[in-house]
Amino acid sequence: MASLTVRRLDDSFKQLLRVRAAENGRSMEEEVRLILRTALTGPQPPADLAEAIRARFRPLGGLELDLPSRDRMRPPPDFD
C-alpha cells in the first residue's frame, strides 16, 4: 500500500480531524482513509446543471412537455 504525506495542514483542520476520529472510535489515520475512500468512490455529482436536473427526475420516469408551436415574432411597436 502507498503512503501519503499532507504538508501545511491548518492546525484547526487537524484538530477537527482528531475530534471526528475520536467520536467515531478510529485513529486519525483510519479516519483520513475513510474520508478519502468515501470521497473518491461515492457517487460523483453531475458535471452540469442540466445533468443534475435529469438525474433528479430520472427515477420518476422523466417528463415530457408539450411545447407550443412558435409563430413569427410580431413587429416591434412603433411609438412615433
ABEGO torsion letter per residue (X at the ends): XBBBBBBGBBAAAAAAAAAAAAAAGBBAAAAAAAAAAAAAABBBBBABAAAAAAAAAAAAGEBBBBBBBBBBBBBBBBAX
